[in-house]
Amino acid sequence: MKKPEEMVRQEFIYRLHTQWKFPLEQMRQEVRTQRGRGATRADVVIAESVEAAKQNRDWRIVVETKAENIPIRADDYGQGESYARAVGAEFLVMHNSKETAYCRLIPGAPGERIEITRIPQAHELGDAKRLEEIRQSTKTFTRDEFQRLLFECHSILRDNHKMDPGAAFDEISKILFIKMAYERQGTSEIFTIDRLKQIAAVGLLKDDDPAILTQMFDNTKSFYRADQLFGKNESLKVSLATFKRIVSKLQKFNLSDTGDDVKGIAFERFLGQTFRGELGQFFTPRPLVDFMVEMLDPEEGEVVCDPASGTGGFLIRVFEHLRERLEREIQVEKAAASEQAEKDAEAEGWSDDQLVARLEEIQATYNRHLDVTDKEARLHKIAHNCIFGTDAEARAARTSKMNMIMHGDGHGGIHYHDGLLDVNGIFEENFNIVLTNPPFGANVGKDQIVGATEQTRVELDPDILRLYRRRYGRKWEAAHDRMVQAAEERRTILELFDIGRDPIAAPPESSKVRPNRPTEQLFIERCLNLLAKGGRMGIVLPDGILNNPSLAWLREYVEGRARLLAVVSVPQDVFASSKATVKTSLVFLQRFTEQQEQEWEAALETGRAEAASALVEQRQEVADMRRRAAIFDRDDLADLVDEISALEAATKRDPVAIRGLKTRLKESLLPGDQKRQKDLDRQALAAERELDRREAEMTRNRARELTSYPVFMAEAESAGITSTGETGLHVPNDLPEIVAAYRRFKNEKAGFAEEVSRSLSGAEQQTARAI
């Protein structure tokens, strides 16, 4: 029985022969440059011609294959590259069961390796012009070309079918998913016009029969059915001629093979070009996304959510961040194990084949954790168990899913749903990190009912519920039961939130539902609720929430549930290209741990006791004012008023006696007595309210003193994006320096404060100490 590695190699040789048209006689397998400990080998080598191969000269292409199903990492293909350089071959092919990468090798010490889009076909090896074009087809060129072609395809749909930009985008999305589905199913390396003819033939259709579109789209919906990407009755709304034209433009790109940083970045740029106006509110500029992810620095195993995910920017960057971190760890572990294997080989006298086999075994063992399709792999667990998002706009939610797929997967946790309500694994206290840029300027009103719309639906499918119950356990079940009950009772969304009720945080049965609340305010509470205790969050907020005196109540609500980690002010024009004019800041919080909750409550109790003690005399003054009001500010009526009060408070009341005494009191009143009583009551009420305010303020100030902690604050003069939405290395960006400063602040708070103090003026030092 053939080994998996051998199967992969033979399949690729077949492709070289049938697709690139290389004669078998022009190729050789399992060749070495020399014998001995320093030998290098190649799985397949291709000469310039059959004659050159016979004479063992002019080797032009080297192929190294592996059985692994992970993204290619060039360092794992060192044997092939060493062989290619040894024999002077210009092109290196790195292939595994997942993808293929092509490189051009530049001679030198150590030499340069440039990734290109393809290698020459057999007839192109002697064509100097075609070879130069292939040499120039670098990854950057590929990314730009893919982006350009996406925009051209979008324009074709608008022009041919008179679609608005949004509708045209929906259709190109479907076509891209068709292309990805057929390429991922492994029936063809690239989805081309020729492949379209083959599909028609298999389905007993002519290649000009429009029914083929329905057949392919149905197959695609089935392939992605678990992702709920498309509605049951959704169809492809383009002509066959338009479909073929778009396929012909994109057919040079394999969306299954193309590196994630090629198709992912190109797709993001295409989105920015196409929708910056129409869907601008769903984009968070990439420099801000990068910064916020770096500030929170997610770790493997942490579960992350964006309840207003838009086009998926935060979730994509979190996935990239975790994947990059995992790749670095795997490389370190793999290098250490390989070094040990070489030492063992030297000590125990292994043959070259034994060492090569052991090194490849080490690579396969560690690389398995980078295989996103392997359910036991660490990267699969990150992609499928740790990333969740939702958006209430259908196109944004689907775009987010496609964006995640283009960047390498992790799309299963993204949903079309109202982010203020639970869906799938998005429920309270289930996340270590929440990152979001919530919608600003809208309101949630009393007319918005749980379960009343598609976005607010509550899942009732028993098969899906069994899956969720198995996956998330009792905590999810309790959260889901609350949603079901809310839908059955037609409760408002506002009613589910502390700040949606009046008084704030009062039990629903003893409070009123407020008429409305701004969406961004509700999302603050929602994000805190989604966090597990000790969890961290980053949120984009309008500056008014941070400094408007009328919103002090909201700041106090947050203060009682979380620690403020950092506030970073960003320039006003950061969101200008999205037509947003509100000045914003990036706010980072950490929900209280149980111990911090207890410490805060204890500090409040201490503060209350101290404040009450400090205000005893003032409270007595108010009590005296109340007493004077009760006796109409007349000492001669005190006994009569007290007698009436005593009778009214008695267990056995005497209504006749009470009426008599009240008549006497009424007859004793002089003109102006009742007005004076009302004035005194008003004064007492005002004084009491002021005392309550002062007591609450003193309580909170004392609690803050008792639980005092430093907060990092910074202002970015530039944030890597211009007012027109332009980004790139040439655009000034203070945010990386702020990340570095925040890390120093976290690790060396005392030293950091001293460093800042030395660099500030006297007035600035006072401000810094206050912070």
For each residue, the residues with C-beta under 8 A, 3 or more apart:
1:
2: 6 7 10
3: 6 7 67
4: 7 8 67 97
5: 8 9 65 66 67 360
6: 2 3 9 10
7: 2 3 4 10 11 67
8: 4 5 11 12 65 66 67 95 96 97
9: 5 6 12 13 29 43 44 65
10: 2 6 7 13 14
11: 7 8 14 15
12: 8 9 15 16 44 63 65 95 100
13: 9 10 16 17 24 27 29 44
14: 10 11 17 18
15: 11 12 18 19 20 189
16: 12 13 19 20 22 27 44 46 63
17: 13 14 20 21 22 23 24 27
18: 14 15 21
19: 15 16 189
20: 15 16 17 119 121 122
21: 17 18 121 122 123
22: 16 17 26 27 46 121 122
23: 17 26 27 50 122
24: 13 17 27
25: 50 53 54
26: 22 23 46 47 49 50 52 53 122
27: 13 16 17 22 23 24 44 45 46 47 53
28: 31 44 45 47 53
29: 9 13 43 44
30: 41 42 43
31: 28 41 42 45 83
32: 35 39 40 41 83
33: 39 40 41 82 83 86 87
34: 38 39 40
35: 32 39 352
36: 39 352
37: 352
38: 34
39: 32 33 34 35 36 352
40: 32 33 34 79 82 83 86
41: 30 31 32 33 79 83 356
42: 30 31 45 62 63 64 79 80 83 84
43: 9 29 30 63 64 65 80
44: 9 12 13 16 27 28 29 62 63 64 65
45: 27 28 31 42 59 61 62 63 83 87 89
46: 16 22 26 27 53 59 60 61 62 63
47: 26 27 28 50 52 53 57 58 59 60
48: 52 58 59 60 125 126
49: 26 52 53 58 125 126
50: 23 25 26 47 53 54
51: 54 55
52: 26 47 48 49 55 57 58 59
53: 25 26 27 28 46 47 49 50 56
54: 25 50 51
55: 51 52
56: 53
57: 47 52
58: 47 48 49 52
59: 45 46 47 48 52 62 84 87 88 89
60: 46 47 48 89 90 91 120 125
61: 45 46 89 90 91 92 93 119 120
62: 42 44 45 46 59 80 81 83 84 87 89 91 92 93
63: 12 16 42 43 44 45 46 80 92 93 95
64: 42 43 44 77 79 80 81 92 93 94 95
65: 5 8 9 12 43 44 95 96
66: 5 8 76 77 95 96 97 360 363 364
67: 3 4 5 7 8 96 97 364
68: 96 97 98 363 364 367 368 371
69: 96 97 98 371 373 374
70: 73 96 98 367 368 370 371 372 379
71: 98 99 259 260 370 408
72: 76 77 94 95 96 98 99 100 101
73: 70 76 77 327 331 367 370
74: 77 81 94 101 103 113
75: 78 331
76: 66 72 73 363 367
77: 64 66 72 73 74 80 81 92 94
78: 75 81 82
79: 40 41 42 64 82 83 356
80: 42 43 62 63 64 77 83 84 92 94
81: 62 64 74 77 78 84 85 92 103 105 113
82: 33 40 78 79 85 86
83: 31 32 33 40 41 42 45 62 79 80 86 87 89
84: 42 59 62 80 81 87 89 90 91 92 105
85: 81 82 88 89 105 107 111
86: 33 40 82 83
87: 33 45 59 62 83 84
88: 59 85 107
89: 45 59 60 61 62 83 84 85 92 105
90: 60 61 84 104 105
91: 60 61 62 84 102 103 104 105 119 120
92: 61 62 63 64 77 80 81 84 89 102 103 104 105 113
93: 61 62 63 64 100 101 102 103 119
94: 64 72 74 77 80 100 101 102 103
95: 8 12 63 64 65 66 72 99 100 101
96: 8 65 66 67 68 69 70 72 99 100
97: 4 8 66 67 68 69
98: 68 69 70 71 72 257 371 373
99: 71 72 95 96 256 257 259
100: 12 72 93 94 95 96 189 257
101: 72 74 93 94 95 115 259
102: 91 92 93 94 115 116 117 118 119
103: 74 81 91 92 93 94 113 114 115 116
104: 90 91 92 113 114 116 134 135
105: 81 84 85 89 90 91 92 111 112 113
106: 111 112 113 114
107: 85 88 111
108: 111 112
109:
110:
111: 85 105 106 107 108
112: 105 106 108
113: 74 81 92 103 104 105 106
114: 103 104 106 138
115: 101 102 103 138 139 259
116: 102 103 104 119 134 135 137 138 139
117: 102 134 137 138 139 141 142 252
118: 102 134 137
119: 20 61 91 93 102 116 134
120: 60 61 91 124 125 127 130 131 134
121: 20 21 22 124
122: 20 21 22 23 26 125
123: 21 126 127
124: 120 121 127 130 131 134
125: 48 49 60 120 122 131
126: 48 49 123
127: 120 123 124 130 131
128: 131 132
129: 132 133
130: 120 124 127 133 134
131: 120 124 125 127 128 134 135
132: 128 129 135 136
133: 129 130 136 137
134: 104 116 117 118 119 120 124 130 131 137
135: 104 116 131 132
136: 132 133 141
137: 116 117 118 133 134 141 142
138: 114 115 116 117 141 142
139: 115 116 117 142 143 259 261 262
140: 143 144
141: 117 136 137 138 144 145
142: 117 137 138 139 145 146 253 258 262
143: 139 140 146 147 261 262 265 266
144: 140 141 147 148 266
145: 141 142 148 149
146: 142 143 149 150 253 258 262 263 266
147: 143 144 150 151 266 267 269 270 273
148: 144 145 151 152
149: 145 146 152 153 249 250 253
150: 146 147 153 154 172 266 267 270
151: 147 148 154 155 270 273 274
152: 148 149 155 156 249
153: 149 150 156 157 172 175 246 249 250
154: 150 151 157 158 165 168 169 172 270 274
155: 151 152 158 159
156: 152 153 159 160 242 245 246
157: 153 154 160 161 163 168 171 172 238 242 246
158: 154 155 161 162 163 164 165 168
159: 155 156 162
160: 156 157 238 239 242
161: 157 158 168 171 237 238 239 242
162: 158 159
163: 157 158 167 168 171
164: 158 167 168
165: 154 158 168 169 274 275 278
166: 169 170 275 278 279 395
167: 163 164 170 171 237
168: 154 157 158 161 163 164 165 171 172
169: 154 165 166 172 173 274 275 395 399
170: 166 167 173 174 395 398
171: 157 161 163 167 168 174 175 236 237 238
172: 150 153 154 157 168 169 175 176 246
173: 169 170 176 177 398 399 402
174: 170 171 177 178 217 220 230 236
175: 153 171 172 178 179 236 238 243 246 247
176: 172 173 179 180 250 255 402
177: 173 174 180 181 220 224 229 402
178: 174 175 181 182 191 216 217 220 236
179: 175 176 182 183 191 247 250 255
180: 176 177 183 184 255 256 405
181: 177 178 184 185 219 220 223 224
182: 178 179 185 187 188 191 195 199 216 219 220
183: 179 180 186 188 189 190 191 254 255 256 257
184: 180 181 223 256
185: 181 182 223
186: 183
187: 182 195
188: 182 183 191 192 195 198
189: 15 19 100 183 254 257
190: 183 195 251 252 253 254
191: 178 179 182 183 188 195 196 247 251
192: 188 195 196 247 251
193: 196 197 244 247 248 251
194: 197 198
195: 182 187 188 190 191 192 198 199
196: 191 192 193 199 200 207 212 244 247
197: 193 194 200 201 207
198: 188 194 195 201 202
199: 182 195 196 202 203 212 215 216
200: 196 197 203 205 206 207 209 212
201: 197 198 204 205 207
202: 198 199
203: 199 200 211 212 215
204: 201
205: 200 201 209 211 212 215
206: 200 209
207: 196 197 200 201 212
208: 240
209: 200 205 206 212 240
210: 213 214 239 240
211: 203 205 214 215
212: 196 199 200 203 205 207 209 215 216 240
213: 210 216 217 236 238 240 243
214: 210 211 217 218 235 236
215: 199 203 205 211 212 218 219
216: 178 182 199 212 213 219 220
217: 174 178 213 214 220 221 235 236
218: 214 215 221 222
219: 181 182 215 216 222 223
220: 174 177 178 181 182 216 217 223 224 230
221: 217 218 224 225 229 230 234
222: 218 219 225
223: 181 184 185 219 220
224: 177 181 220 221 227 229 230
225: 221 222 228
226: 412
227: 224 401 411 412
228: 225 415 416
229: 177 221 224 398 401
230: 174 220 221 224 234
231: 234
232:
233:
234: 221 230 231
235: 214 217
236: 171 174 175 178 213 214 217 243
237: 161 167 171
238: 157 160 161 171 175 213 242 243 246
239: 160 161 210 242 243
240: 208 209 210 212 213 243 244
241: 244 245
242: 156 157 160 161 238 239 245 246
243: 175 213 236 238 239 240 246 247
244: 193 196 240 241 247 248
245: 156 241 242 248 249
246: 153 156 157 172 175 238 242 243 249 250
247: 175 179 191 192 193 196 243 244 250 251
248: 193 244 245 251
249: 149 152 153 245 246
250: 149 153 176 179 246 247 253
251: 190 191 192 193 247 248
252: 117 190
253: 142 146 149 190 250 258 263
254: 183 189 190 257 258
255: 176 179 180 183 258 263 406
256: 99 180 183 184
257: 98 99 100 183 189 254
258: 142 146 253 254 255 262 263
259: 71 99 101 115 139 262 263
260: 71 263 264 406 407 408
261: 139 143 264 265
262: 139 142 143 146 258 259 265 266
263: 146 253 255 258 259 260 266 267 406
264: 260 261 267 268 316 403 406 407 408
265: 143 261 262 268 269
266: 143 144 146 147 150 262 263 269 270
267: 147 150 263 264 270 271 402 403 406
268: 264 265 271 272 286 311 313 316 403
269: 147 265 266 272 273
270: 147 150 151 154 266 267 273 274
271: 267 268 274 275 279 283 311 399 403
272: 268 269 275 276 283 725
273: 147 151 269 270 276
274: 151 154 165 169 270 271
275: 165 166 169 271 272 278 279 280 282 283 311
276: 272 273 279 280 283 577 578 725
277: 280 579
278: 165 166 275
279: 166 271 275 276 282 283 310 311 393 395 396 399
280: 275 276 277 283 577 578 579 580
281: 310 439 578 579 580
282: 275 279 310 311 391 393 396 399
283: 271 272 275 276 279 280 310 311 313 578
284: 288 289 310 313 314 437 540
285: 288 289 574 575 577 719 720 721 725 727
286: 268 289 290 313 317 720 721 727
287: 290 291 719 720 721 727 731 733 735
288: 284 285 291 292 437 540 570 574 586 719 720 721 735
289: 284 285 286 292 293 313 314 317
290: 286 287 293 294 317 735
291: 287 288 294 295 568 586 719 735 736 738 739
292: 288 289 295 296 314 435 538 586 588
293: 289 290 296 297 298 314 317 318 321 435
294: 290 291 297 321 739
295: 291 292 538 566 568 586 588 739 742
296: 292 293 433 435 536 537 538 588
297: 293 294 321
298: 293 302 304 318 321 322 432 433
299: 302 322 325
300: 322 325 326 378 382
301: 386
302: 298 299 386 432 433
303: 385 386 387 388 425 430 431 432 433
304: 298 315 318 386 387 388 431 432 433 434 435
305: 388 389 426 430 431 433 434 435 530
306: 309 310 312 314 315 388 389 390 434 435 436
307: 389 390 419 420 426 434 436 438 523 526 527 530
308: 390 391 392 419 436 437 438 439 523
309: 306 312 314 315 389 390 391 396 397 400 414 419 436
310: 279 281 282 283 284 306 313 391 396 400 437
311: 268 271 275 279 282 283 396 399 400 403
312: 306 309 315 316 389 399 400 401 403 404 414
313: 268 283 284 286 289 310 316 317 403
314: 284 289 292 293 306 309 317 318 389 435 436 437
315: 304 306 309 312 318 319 387 388 389 400 404 410 414
316: 264 268 312 313 319 320 403 404 407
317: 286 289 290 293 313 314 320 321
318: 293 298 304 314 315 321 322 387 433 435
319: 315 316 322 323 382 383 387 404 407 408 409 410
320: 316 317 323 324 407
321: 293 294 297 298 317 318 324 325
322: 298 299 300 318 319 325 326 382 386
323: 319 320 326 327 370 379 382 408
324: 320 321 327 328
325: 299 300 321 322 328 329
326: 300 322 323 329 330 369 370 378 379 382
327: 73 323 324 330 331 370
328: 324 325 331 332
329: 325 326 332 333
330: 326 327 333 334 366 367 369 370
331: 73 75 327 328 334 335
332: 328 329 335 336
333: 329 330 336 337 366
334: 330 331 337 338 362 363 366 367
335: 331 332 338 339
336: 332 333 339 340
337: 333 334 340 341 362 366
338: 334 335 341 342 359 362 363
339: 335 336 342 343
340: 336 337 343 344
341: 337 338 344 345 355 358 359 362
342: 338 339 345 346 355 359
343: 339 340 346 347
344: 340 341 347 348 350 358
345: 341 342 348 349 350 354 355 358
346: 342 343 349
347: 343 344
348: 344 345
349: 345 346
350: 344 345 354 355 358
351: 354 355
352: 35 36 37 39 355 356
353: 356 357
354: 345 350 351 357 358
355: 341 342 345 350 351 352 358 359
356: 41 79 352 353 359 360
357: 353 354 360 361
358: 341 344 345 350 354 355 361 362
359: 338 341 342 355 356 362 363
360: 5 66 356 357 363 364
361: 357 358 364 365
362: 334 337 338 341 358 359 365 366
363: 66 68 76 334 338 359 360 366 367
364: 66 67 68 360 361 367 368
365: 361 362 368
366: 330 333 334 337 362 363 369
367: 68 70 73 76 330 334 363 364 370 371
368: 68 70 364 365 371 374 376 377
369: 326 330 366 377 378 379
370: 70 71 73 323 326 327 330 367 377 378 379
371: 68 69 70 98 367 368 374 377 379 380
372: 70 377 379 380 383 408 409 410
373: 69 98 377 380
374: 69 368 371 377 380
375: 380 384
376: 368 380
377: 368 369 370 371 372 373 374 380 381
378: 300 326 369 370 381 382
379: 70 323 326 369 370 371 372 382 383
380: 371 372 373 374 375 376 377 383 384
381: 377 378 384 385 386
382: 300 319 322 323 326 378 379 385 386 387 410
383: 319 372 379 380 386 387 408 409 410 412
384: 375 380 381 409 410 412 413
385: 303 381 382
386: 301 302 303 304 322 381 382 383
387: 303 304 315 318 319 382 383 404 410 413 414
388: 303 304 305 306 315 413 414 424 425 426 431
389: 305 306 307 309 312 314 315 400 413 414 415
390: 306 307 308 309 397 414 415 416 417 418 419 423 426
391: 282 308 309 310 396 397 400 415 416 417 419
392: 308 397 416 417 418 419 455
393: 279 282 396 397 416
394: 397 398 416
395: 166 169 170 279 398 399
396: 279 282 309 310 311 391 393 399 400
397: 309 390 391 392 393 394 400 401 414 415 416 417
398: 170 173 229 394 395 401 402 416
399: 169 173 271 279 282 311 312 395 396 402 403
400: 309 310 311 312 315 389 391 396 397 403 404 411 414
401: 227 229 312 397 398 404 405 411 414
402: 173 176 177 267 398 399 405 406 411
403: 264 267 268 271 311 312 313 316 399 400 406 407
404: 312 315 316 319 387 400 401 407 408 409 410 411 414
405: 180 401 402 408 409 411
406: 255 260 263 264 267 402 403
407: 260 264 316 319 320 403 404 410
408: 71 260 264 319 323 372 383 404 405
409: 319 372 383 384 404 405
410: 315 319 372 382 383 384 387 404 407 413
411: 227 400 401 402 404 405 414
412: 226 227 383 384
413: 384 387 388 389 410 424 425 426
414: 309 312 315 387 388 389 390 397 400 401 404 411
415: 228 389 390 391 397 423 424 426
416: 228 390 391 392 393 394 397 398 454 455
417: 390 391 392 397 421 423 426 455 456 457
418: 390 392 421 453 455 456 493
419: 307 308 309 390 391 392 426 436 438 523 526
420: 307 444 493 496 497 522 523 526
421: 417 418 450 456 458 483 493 496
422: 426 427 428 479 480 482 483
423: 390 415 417 426 459
424: 388 413 415 459 468
425: 303 388 413 430 468 471 472 476
426: 305 307 388 390 413 415 417 419 422 423 430 530
427: 422 430 472 475 476 479 480 530
428: 422 479 529 530
429: 475 529 530 531 532 533
430: 303 305 425 426 427 472 475 476 530 532
431: 303 304 305 388 434 530 531 532 535
432: 298 302 303 304 531 532 535 536
433: 296 298 302 303 304 305 318 531 535 536 537 538
434: 304 305 306 307 431 527 530 531 535 536 537 538 539
435: 292 293 296 304 305 306 314 318 537 538 539
436: 306 307 308 309 314 419 523 527 537 538 539 540
437: 284 288 308 310 314 539 540
438: 307 308 419 519 520 523 524 539 540
439: 281 308 442 519 520 523
440: 518 519 520 542 580 582
441: 518 519 520 582
442: 439 518 519
443: 516 517 518 519
444: 420 448 493 494 500 516 517 518 519 522
445: 448 494 515 516
446: 492 494 513 514 515 516
447: 492
448: 444 445 452 456 492 493 494
449: 452 456 490 491 492 493
450: 421 456 458 483 486 487 490 491 492 493 496
451: 456 457 458 483 486 487 490
452: 448 449 456 490
453: 418 456 457
454: 416 457
455: 392 416 417 418
456: 417 418 421 448 449 450 451 452 453 493
457: 417 451 453 454
458: 421 450 451 480 483 484 486 487
459: 423 424 464 465 468 480
460: 465 484
461: 464 465
462: 465 466
463: 466 467
464: 459 461 467 468
465: 459 460 461 462 468 469 480
466: 462 463 469 470
467: 463 464 470 471
468: 424 425 459 464 465 471 472 476 480
469: 465 466 472 473 476 477
470: 466 467
471: 425 467 468 476
472: 425 427 430 468 469 475 476 477
473: 469 476 477
474: 477 478
475: 427 429 430 472 478 479
476: 425 427 430 468 469 471 472 473 479 480
477: 469 472 473 474 480 481
478: 474 475 481 482
479: 422 427 428 475 476 482 483
480: 422 427 458 459 465 468 476 477 483 484
481: 477 478 484 485
482: 422 478 479 485 486
483: 421 422 450 451 458 479 480 486 487
484: 458 460 480 481 487 488
485: 481 482 488 489 491
486: 450 451 458 482 483 489 491 495 496
487: 450 451 458 483 484 490 491
488: 484 485
489: 485 486
490: 449 450 451 452 487
491: 449 450 485 486 487 495 496
492: 446 447 448 449 450 495 496 500 513
493: 418 420 421 444 448 449 450 456 496 497 500 522
494: 444 445 446 448 497 500 501 513 514 516 517 522
495: 486 491 492 500 501 508 513
496: 420 421 450 486 491 492 493 500
497: 420 493 494 500 501 517 522 525 526
498: 501 504 505 525 557
499: 504 505 514 517 521 522 525 554 557
500: 444 492 493 494 495 496 497 513 514 517 522
501: 494 495 497 498 504 505 506 508 511 512 513 514
502: 506 511 512 513 514
503: 506 511
504: 498 499 501 553 557
505: 498 499 501 557
506: 501 502 503 510 511
507: 510 511
508: 495 501 511
509:
510: 506 507
511: 501 502 503 506 507 508
512: 501 502
513: 446 492 494 495 500 501 502
514: 446 494 499 500 501 502 517
515: 445 446
516: 443 444 445 446 494
517: 443 444 494 497 499 500 514 521 522
518: 440 441 442 443 444 521 522
519: 438 439 440 441 442 443 444 522 523
520: 438 439 440 441 523 524 541 542 545
521: 499 517 518 524 525 545 554
522: 420 444 493 494 497 499 500 517 518 519 525 526
523: 307 308 419 420 436 438 439 519 520 526 527 539
524: 438 520 521 527 528 539 541 545 554 558
525: 497 498 499 521 522 528 529 557
526: 307 419 420 497 522 523 529 530
527: 307 434 436 523 524 530 531 537 539
528: 524 525 531 537 558 561 562 589 591
529: 428 429 525 526
530: 305 307 426 427 428 429 430 431 434 526 527
531: 429 431 432 433 434 527 528 535 536 537 591
532: 429 430 431 432 535 591
533: 429 591 592 593 594 597
534: 590 591 592 593
535: 431 432 433 434 531 532 590 591
536: 296 432 433 434 531 565 588 589 590 591
537: 296 433 434 435 436 527 528 531 562 588 589 590 591
538: 292 295 296 433 434 435 436 586 587 588
539: 434 435 436 437 438 523 524 527 586 587 589
540: 284 288 436 437 438 584 585 586 587
541: 520 524 545 546 584 585 586 587
542: 440 520 545 582 583 584
543: 546 547 569 582 583 584 585
544: 547 548 551 582
545: 520 521 524 541 542 548 551 554 555
546: 541 543 555 567 585 587
547: 543 544
548: 544 545 551
549: 552
550:
551: 544 545 548 554 555
552: 549 555 556
553: 504 556 557
554: 499 521 524 545 551 557 558
555: 545 546 551 552 558 559
556: 552 553 559 560 700
557: 498 499 504 505 525 553 554 560 561
558: 524 528 554 555 561 562 564 589
559: 555 556 562 564 700 704
560: 556 557 600
561: 528 557 558 591 592
562: 528 537 558 559 589 590 591 592
563: 589 590 592 596 709
564: 558 559 567 587 588 589 711
565: 536 588 589 590 711 712
566: 295 586 587 588 711 712 713 714 742
567: 546 564 585 586 587 588 711 712 713 714
568: 291 295 585 586 588 713 714 715 716 735 738
569: 543 585 714 715 716
570: 288 574 584 585 586 716 719
571: 574 716 717 718 719
572: 576 581 583
573: 576 722 723
574: 285 288 570 571 584 719 721
575: 285 578 580 581 582 584
576: 572 573 579 580 581 723 724 725
577: 276 280 285 721 722 723 724 725
578: 276 280 281 283 575 725
579: 277 280 281 576
580: 280 281 440 575 576
581: 572 575 576
582: 440 441 542 543 544 575
583: 542 543 572
584: 540 541 542 543 570 574 575
585: 540 541 543 546 567 568 569 570
586: 288 291 292 295 538 539 540 541 566 567 568 570
587: 538 539 540 541 546 564 566 567
588: 292 295 296 536 537 538 564 565 566 567 568
589: 528 536 537 539 558 562 563 564 565
590: 534 535 536 537 562 563 565
591: 528 531 532 533 534 535 536 537 561 562
592: 533 534 561 562 563 596 597 600
593: 533 534 596 597
594: 533 597 598
595: 598 599
596: 563 592 593 599 600 707
597: 533 592 593 594 600 601
598: 594 595 601 602
599: 595 596 602 603 706 707
600: 560 592 596 597 603 604 703 707
601: 597 598 604 605
602: 598 599 605 606 706
603: 599 600 606 607 702 703 704 706 707
604: 600 601 607 608 699 700 703
605: 601 602 608 609
606: 602 603 609 610 702 703 706
607: 603 604 610 611 698 699 700 701 702 703 706
608: 604 605 611 612 695 699
609: 605 606 612 613
610: 606 607 613 614 698 699 702
611: 607 608 614 615 694 695 696 698 699 702
612: 608 609 615 616 619 695
613: 609 610 616
614: 610 611 698
615: 611 612 618 619 691 694 695 698
616: 612 613 619 620
617: 620 621
618: 615 621 622 687 691
619: 612 615 616 622 623 691
620: 616 617 623 624
621: 617 618 624 625 687
622: 618 619 625 626 684 687 688 691
623: 619 620 626 627
624: 620 621 627 628
625: 621 622 628 629 680 683 684 687
626: 622 623 629 630 680 681 684
627: 623 624 630 631
628: 624 625 631 633 680
629: 625 626 632 633 677 680 681 684
630: 626 627 641 677
631: 627 628 634 635 637 638 641
632: 629 637 669 673 674 676 677
633: 628 629 673 676 677 680
634: 631 637 638 673
635: 631 638
636:
637: 631 632 634 640 641 665 668
638: 631 634 635 641 642
639: 642 643
640: 637 643 644 661 664 665 668
641: 630 631 637 638 644 645 665
642: 638 639 645 646
643: 639 640 646 647 661
644: 640 641 647 648 658 661 662 665
645: 641 642 648 649
646: 642 643 649 650
647: 643 644 650 653 654 657 658 661
648: 644 645 653 658
649: 645 646
650: 646 647 653 654
651:
652:
653: 647 648 650 658
654: 647 650 657 658
655: 658 659
656: 659 660
657: 647 654 660 661
658: 644 647 648 653 654 655 661 662
659: 655 656 662 663
660: 656 657 663 664
661: 640 643 644 647 657 658 664 665
662: 644 658 659 665 666
663: 659 660 666 667
664: 640 660 661 667 668
665: 637 640 641 644 661 662 668 669
666: 662 663 669
667: 663 664
668: 637 640 664 665
669: 632 665 666 673 674
670: 673
671:
672: 675 676
673: 632 633 634 669 670 676 677
674: 632 669 677 678
675: 672 678 679
676: 632 633 672 673 679 680
677: 629 630 632 633 673 674 680 681
678: 674 675 681 682
679: 675 676 682 683
680: 625 626 628 629 633 676 677 683 684
681: 626 629 677 678 684 685
682: 678 679 685 686
683: 625 679 680 686 687
684: 622 625 626 629 680 681 687 688
685: 681 682 688 689
686: 682 683 689 690
687: 618 621 622 625 683 684 690 691
688: 622 684 685 691 692
689: 685 686 692 693
690: 686 687 693 694
691: 615 618 619 622 687 688 694 695
692: 688 689 695 696
693: 689 690 696 697
694: 611 615 690 691 697 698
695: 608 611 612 615 691 692 698 699
696: 611 692 693 699 700
697: 693 694 700 701
698: 607 610 611 614 615 694 695 701 702
699: 604 607 608 610 611 695 696 702 703
700: 556 559 604 607 696 697 703 704
701: 607 697 698 704 705
702: 603 606 607 610 611 698 699 705 706
703: 600 603 604 606 607 699 700 706 707
704: 559 603 700 701 707 708
705: 701 702 708
706: 599 602 603 606 607 702 703
707: 596 599 600 603 703 704
708: 704 705
709: 563
710: 745 749 753 771
711: 564 565 566 567 771
712: 565 566 567 741 742 745 746
713: 566 567 568 771
714: 566 567 568 569 738 741 742
715: 568 569
716: 568 569 570 571 719 734 735 738
717: 571 732 734
718: 571 731 732 733 734
719: 285 287 288 291 570 571 574 716 733 734 735
720: 285 286 287 288 727 731 732 733 735
721: 285 286 287 288 574 577 725 726 727 731
722: 573 577 725 726 727 731
723: 573 576 577
724: 576 577
725: 272 276 285 576 577 578 721 722
726: 721 722 731
727: 285 286 287 720 721 722 731
728: 731
729:
730:
731: 287 718 720 721 722 726 727 728
732: 717 718 720
733: 287 718 719 720 736
734: 716 717 718 719 737 738
735: 287 288 290 291 568 716 719 720 738 739
736: 291 733 739 740
737: 734 740 741
738: 291 568 714 716 734 735 741 742
739: 291 294 295 735 736 742 743
740: 736 737 743 744
741: 712 714 737 738 744 745 752
742: 295 566 712 714 738 739 745 746
743: 739 740 746 747
744: 740 741 747 748 751 752 755
745: 710 712 741 742 748 749 752
746: 712 742 743 749
747: 743 744
748: 744 745 751 752
749: 710 745 746 752 753
750: 753 754
751: 744 748 754 755
752: 741 744 745 748 749 755 756
753: 710 749 750 756 757 768
754: 750 751 757 758
755: 744 751 752 758 759
756: 752 753 759 760 768
757: 753 754 760 765 768 769
758: 754 755
759: 755 756
760: 756 757 764 765 768
761: 764 765
762: 765 766
763: 766 767
764: 760 761 767 768
765: 757 760 761 762 768 769
766: 762 763 769 770
767: 763 764 770 771
768: 753 756 757 760 764 765 771
769: 757 765 766
770: 766 767
771: 710 711 713 767 768
